[in-house]
Amino acid sequence: MSVLIAIAGLLGINVPRLIGYAIVAVAVVAGAFTIKFHYINVGRDQVTNEIAAGNRETLSNVNAAKGKIDDCRAAGGQWSTADGMCE
């Protein structure tokens, strides 16, 4: 580190200003990554919630279909998977 400061001094570069610019650059990059990953997480959560809602709907449809089959069998019938009807 001291070698870089010595080289900067020989080249006439203002070292405190260079350090200040480096800190600002690091802060801007860190802020950009924070914003990027925030929106990635928001998108992921939105898609996850949409999939979960679809899964709940599908599960309710499956339970309704199973209820029809159970009612058919309780009535003494036999469920035809080919026709989807109670025989």
DONUTI-818254 format. One record per atom (N, C-alpha, C): atom name; x, y, z; residue in three letters. Coordinates in steps of 0.02 Angstrom, whole numbers. Layout:
<atoms>
(CA, (X, Y, Z), ALA)
...
</atoms>
This chain:
<atoms>
(N, (41, -59, 0), MET)
(CA, (0, 0, 0), MET)
(C, (44, 63, 0), MET)
(N, (95, 61, 41), SER)
(CA, (139, 119, 44), SER)
(C, (175, 130, -22), SER)
(N, (188, 75, -58), VAL)
(CA, (220, 81, -123), VAL)
(C, (174, 119, -172), VAL)
(N, (109, 103, -170), LEU)
(CA, (61, 137, -214), LEU)
(C, (57, 211, -196), LEU)
(N, (58, 226, -132), ILE)
(CA, (55, 296, -111), ILE)
(C, (118, 333, -133), ILE)
(N, (176, 299, -129), ALA)
(CA, (239, 330, -151), ALA)
(C, (238, 343, -226), ALA)
(N, (213, 294, -264), ILE)
(CA, (209, 303, -337), ILE)
(C, (161, 359, -354), ILE)
(N, (103, 361, -320), ALA)
(CA, (55, 414, -332), ALA)
(C, (85, 482, -316), ALA)
(N, (124, 486, -262), GLY)
(CA, (156, 548, -244), GLY)
(C, (207, 570, -297), GLY)
(N, (245, 522, -325), LEU)
(CA, (294, 538, -377), LEU)
(C, (260, 561, -441), LEU)
(N, (201, 535, -455), LEU)
(CA, (165, 555, -516), LEU)
(C, (126, 619, -506), LEU)
(N, (126, 646, -446), GLY)
(CA, (91, 708, -433), GLY)
(C, (17, 700, -421), GLY)
(N, (-4, 639, -403), ILE)
(CA, (-74, 626, -390), ILE)
(C, (-88, 642, -316), ILE)
(N, (-141, 678, -305), ASN)
(CA, (-161, 695, -237), ASN)
(C, (-189, 632, -203), ASN)
(N, (-152, 604, -156), VAL)
(CA, (-170, 539, -125), VAL)
(C, (-235, 543, -87), VAL)
(N, (-247, 593, -45), PRO)
(CA, (-312, 595, -10), PRO)
(C, (-372, 599, -59), PRO)
(N, (-364, 636, -113), ARG)
(CA, (-417, 640, -162), ARG)
(C, (-428, 573, -197), ARG)
(N, (-373, 538, -212), LEU)
(CA, (-376, 472, -243), LEU)
(C, (-413, 423, -197), LEU)
(N, (-397, 426, -132), ILE)
(CA, (-431, 382, -84), ILE)
(C, (-505, 400, -80), ILE)
(N, (-521, 464, -81), GLY)
(CA, (-591, 485, -80), GLY)
(C, (-629, 460, -141), GLY)
(N, (-598, 465, -199), TYR)
(CA, (-631, 439, -260), TYR)
(C, (-641, 364, -256), TYR)
(N, (-592, 330, -228), ALA)
(CA, (-598, 257, -222), ALA)
(C, (-655, 238, -175), ALA)
(N, (-662, 275, -120), ILE)
(CA, (-717, 262, -73), ILE)
(C, (-784, 275, -106), ILE)
(N, (-789, 329, -143), VAL)
(CA, (-852, 344, -178), VAL)
(C, (-868, 291, -230), VAL)
(N, (-817, 269, -266), ALA)
(CA, (-828, 217, -317), ALA)
(C, (-852, 152, -286), ALA)
(N, (-821, 133, -230), VAL)
(CA, (-842, 71, -196), VAL)
(C, (-913, 78, -170), VAL)
(N, (-931, 137, -143), ALA)
(CA, (-999, 148, -118), ALA)
(C, (-1050, 144, -175), ALA)
(N, (-1034, 172, -233), VAL)
(CA, (-1080, 171, -289), VAL)
(C, (-1090, 99, -314), VAL)
(N, (-1037, 62, -319), VAL)
(CA, (-1042, -8, -342), VAL)
(C, (-1081, -50, -291), VAL)
(N, (-1067, -40, -227), ALA)
(CA, (-1104, -77, -175), ALA)
(C, (-1178, -59, -177), ALA)
(N, (-1194, 4, -187), GLY)
(CA, (-1264, 24, -192), GLY)
(C, (-1299, -6, -252), GLY)
(N, (-1263, -8, -307), ALA)
(CA, (-1293, -37, -369), ALA)
(C, (-1307, -111, -359), ALA)
(N, (-1261, -147, -328), PHE)
(CA, (-1273, -218, -315), PHE)
(C, (-1330, -229, -266), PHE)
(N, (-1335, -186, -215), THR)
(CA, (-1389, -191, -167), THR)
(C, (-1457, -182, -201), THR)
(N, (-1462, -132, -244), ILE)
(CA, (-1525, -120, -280), ILE)
(C, (-1540, -178, -328), ILE)
(N, (-1489, -202, -363), LYS)
(CA, (-1499, -258, -410), LYS)
(C, (-1526, -319, -374), LYS)
(N, (-1494, -338, -319), PHE)
(CA, (-1515, -399, -284), PHE)
(C, (-1581, -390, -248), PHE)
(N, (-1598, -328, -229), HIS)
(CA, (-1664, -315, -201), HIS)
(C, (-1718, -332, -252), HIS)
(N, (-1710, -307, -312), TYR)
(CA, (-1761, -319, -364), TYR)
(C, (-1762, -392, -387), TYR)
(N, (-1705, -425, -385), ILE)
(CA, (-1704, -497, -400), ILE)
(C, (-1745, -534, -348), ILE)
(N, (-1736, -517, -284), ASN)
(CA, (-1773, -550, -230), ASN)
(C, (-1848, -535, -234), ASN)
(N, (-1866, -473, -252), VAL)
(CA, (-1936, -456, -259), VAL)
(C, (-1968, -498, -315), VAL)
(N, (-1934, -504, -371), GLY)
(CA, (-1959, -545, -426), GLY)
(C, (-1966, -618, -408), GLY)
(N, (-1915, -644, -372), ARG)
(CA, (-1918, -714, -351), ARG)
(C, (-1976, -725, -304), ARG)
(N, (-1988, -680, -257), ASP)
(CA, (-2043, -688, -210), ASP)
(C, (-2110, -685, -247), ASP)
(N, (-2116, -641, -296), GLN)
(CA, (-2178, -635, -334), GLN)
(C, (-2193, -700, -372), GLN)
(N, (-2143, -727, -404), VAL)
(CA, (-2153, -789, -442), VAL)
(C, (-2169, -847, -395), VAL)
(N, (-2135, -850, -338), THR)
(CA, (-2148, -902, -289), THR)
(C, (-2220, -899, -265), THR)
(N, (-2245, -839, -251), ASN)
(CA, (-2314, -831, -229), ASN)
(C, (-2364, -851, -283), ASN)
(N, (-2349, -835, -346), GLU)
(CA, (-2393, -855, -401), GLU)
(C, (-2395, -931, -407), GLU)
(N, (-2338, -963, -401), ILE)
(CA, (-2336, -1036, -406), ILE)
(C, (-2374, -1068, -348), ILE)
(N, (-2365, -1040, -287), ALA)
(CA, (-2400, -1067, -229), ALA)
(C, (-2476, -1060, -237), ALA)
(N, (-2499, -1004, -264), ALA)
(CA, (-2570, -995, -275), ALA)
(C, (-2596, -1046, -326), ALA)
(N, (-2557, -1058, -378), GLY)
(CA, (-2576, -1109, -428), GLY)
(C, (-2578, -1178, -397), GLY)
(N, (-2531, -1192, -353), ASN)
(CA, (-2529, -1257, -320), ASN)
(C, (-2590, -1267, -275), ASN)
(N, (-2610, -1213, -239), ARG)
(CA, (-2670, -1218, -196), ARG)
(C, (-2732, -1231, -238), ARG)
(N, (-2737, -1197, -295), GLU)
(CA, (-2795, -1207, -339), GLU)
(C, (-2796, -1279, -366), GLU)
(N, (-2738, -1302, -387), THR)
(CA, (-2733, -1370, -413), THR)
(C, (-2751, -1421, -360), THR)
(N, (-2727, -1410, -299), LEU)
(CA, (-2742, -1456, -244), LEU)
(C, (-2817, -1458, -230), LEU)
(N, (-2850, -1401, -232), SER)
(CA, (-2922, -1401, -220), SER)
(C, (-2959, -1437, -276), SER)
(N, (-2935, -1431, -338), ASN)
(CA, (-2965, -1467, -395), ASN)
(C, (-2956, -1542, -387), ASN)
(N, (-2897, -1563, -365), VAL)
(CA, (-2884, -1634, -355), VAL)
(C, (-2929, -1661, -300), VAL)
(N, (-2936, -1624, -246), ASN)
(CA, (-2979, -1647, -191), ASN)
(C, (-3051, -1652, -213), ASN)
(N, (-3074, -1605, -255), ALA)
(CA, (-3142, -1608, -281), ALA)
(C, (-3151, -1670, -325), ALA)
(N, (-3102, -1685, -366), ALA)
(CA, (-3106, -1744, -409), ALA)
(C, (-3105, -1808, -367), ALA)
(N, (-3063, -1809, -316), LYS)
(CA, (-3062, -1868, -273), LYS)
(C, (-3128, -1877, -237), LYS)
(N, (-3161, -1821, -220), GLY)
(CA, (-3226, -1825, -188), GLY)
(C, (-3278, -1857, -234), GLY)
(N, (-3276, -1841, -299), LYS)
(CA, (-3322, -1872, -347), LYS)
(C, (-3310, -1947, -350), LYS)
(N, (-3247, -1967, -351), ILE)
(CA, (-3231, -2039, -354), ILE)
(C, (-3254, -2074, -291), ILE)
(N, (-3242, -2042, -234), ASP)
(CA, (-3264, -2072, -171), ASP)
(C, (-3340, -2078, -167), ASP)
(N, (-3375, -2027, -191), ASP)
(CA, (-3449, -2029, -193), ASP)
(C, (-3473, -2085, -238), ASP)
(N, (-3440, -2093, -295), CYS)
(CA, (-3458, -2146, -342), CYS)
(C, (-3450, -2215, -309), CYS)
(N, (-3394, -2225, -277), ARG)
(CA, (-3382, -2290, -245), ARG)
(C, (-3428, -2301, -186), ARG)
(N, (-3444, -2247, -149), ALA)
(CA, (-3490, -2254, -92), ALA)
(C, (-3560, -2272, -115), ALA)
(N, (-3578, -2252, -176), ALA)
(CA, (-3644, -2269, -203), ALA)
(C, (-3644, -2338, -234), ALA)
(N, (-3587, -2373, -232), GLY)
(CA, (-3583, -2441, -259), GLY)
(C, (-3562, -2443, -332), GLY)
(N, (-3542, -2387, -359), GLY)
(CA, (-3521, -2385, -428), GLY)
(C, (-3446, -2397, -436), GLY)
(N, (-3426, -2396, -498), GLN)
(CA, (-3354, -2404, -512), GLN)
(C, (-3334, -2346, -557), GLN)
(N, (-3280, -2313, -539), TRP)
(CA, (-3257, -2254, -575), TRP)
(C, (-3216, -2276, -636), TRP)
(N, (-3235, -2250, -694), SER)
(CA, (-3199, -2264, -756), SER)
(C, (-3150, -2208, -768), SER)
(N, (-3085, -2224, -766), THR)
(CA, (-3035, -2173, -778), THR)
(C, (-3033, -2154, -852), THR)
(N, (-3054, -2198, -896), ALA)
(CA, (-3053, -2183, -968), ALA)
(C, (-3107, -2132, -985), ALA)
(N, (-3166, -2139, -955), ASP)
(CA, (-3222, -2095, -970), ASP)
(C, (-3227, -2037, -920), ASP)
(N, (-3200, -2047, -861), GLY)
(CA, (-3208, -1997, -809), GLY)
(C, (-3279, -1996, -783), GLY)
(N, (-3311, -2054, -785), MET)
(CA, (-3381, -2059, -764), MET)
(C, (-3389, -2117, -715), MET)
(N, (-3443, -2113, -678), CYS)
(CA, (-3460, -2167, -631), CYS)
(C, (-3505, -2217, -667), CYS)
(N, (-3487, -2279, -663), GLU)
(CA, (-3526, -2332, -697), GLU)
(C, (-3559, -2377, -646), GLU)
</atoms>
